Amino acid sequence: MSAKRSDSGDDWLLNAEVRTRIVEEKGRWVVSLVFVDTENPKRFLINEIGDYRSKQLAEIYARNMKQTAEKDPRGTQKVKKRDYDSNNN
């Protein structure tokens, strides 16, 4: 019996590297998780997860969410940032 494969095209997310992004918007610090395809760094998904009143709170929340979302909790970098860098505009 073979394993069923998803046809949604999102299979790459299972092995994606997880990074965090924190930006200030309208006096709040917005935390997003960035999922980067390790085989094709130009394919990524940005998922906004919350906003906080201080940068310190945002960093704490981002670190916890990243550890939860990562397949490898040690946080081993797999992709170079310049390979997927996106413009926030």
Number of C-alpha atoms within 10 A of each C-alpha: 3 4 5 6 8 8 7 6 8 8 12 16 15 12 15 24 24 28 21 18 16 17 15 15 9 7 11 15 21 22 25 22 21 18 24 25 22 19 12 13 19 14 14 20 15 14 13 14 12 15 20 16 12 13 17 11 13 22 18 10 17 22 14 10 18 20 15 12 16 18 14 13 10 8 13 10 12 14 17 10 12 9 12 15 11 10 5 5 3
